[in-house]
Amino acid sequence: MARRIELVSILLASLAAVAALWYSNVQMRQANDQARQERALVKKGQITDRYTAAVGNLGADRTDVRLGGIYALQRIMQDSPRDHPTIANVLGAYVRTHAAKPPTKGQDIPADVDAAVTVLATRDATRDSEDFRLDFRSLRLPGVEFVSADLTSARVHRADLTGAYLYGCGLDQRGND
C-alpha cells in the first residue's frame, strides 16, 4: 500500500512538473512574441527618426550636410524596403528642384545633385512602387555618370545629358515621354 501511495505521489509530481513546464513554455512564447513586436516598433521609430533627420539635412545651406542627408536616405532605402518608394520620390523631387537650371559655365553639376542622381540610378528598382519612374525630364545634368544603372523606364525627354557617361546602363525608348 505504501508503495502505491509512493507511485501515485511520483505520478502526480511528474504531472505537475509537466504542466508547469508547459505553462512556462507558453509564457515564454508570449513574452518572446511581445518582445519581437516591441523591437519591430522600436526599429520603425528609429527609421522614422533617421528619415526625418535625413530629409531635414536636404534643406541645409552646407553641401556636406546635404550630402550626408542624401547618403542617409540611401542607407534607409537599403535597410527598409517599405520606405524605398517614398525615399526614391523625395530624392527625385530633390534632383528636379536642384537640377532644373544649368550649372554655371565651366562647372560640373553640384556634388549633392550628382549624389542624389547616383543614389536614384543605382537603387534596387525591384523595390519601386508600380507607378514610380525616374523623372529626369528637362533637367540639366551635363557630365553626369551612370554606371550599370537601370534607366529603362526613366523619363529623360529634353534632359541635358551632354558628356554623360552611361557605361553598362539599361536604356530603352519607353522612358522618353
Secondary structure, DSSP 8 states (H G I E B T S, - for coil): -HHHHHHHHHHHHHHHHHHHHHHHHHHHHHHHHHHHHHHHHHHHHHHHHHHHHHHHHHT-SSHHHHHHHHHHHHHHHHH-GGGHHHHHHHHHHHHHHHSSS---TT----HHHHHHHHHHHTS-GGGS-TT---B-TT-B-TT-EEES-B-TT-B-TT-B-TT-EEET-B--GGG--
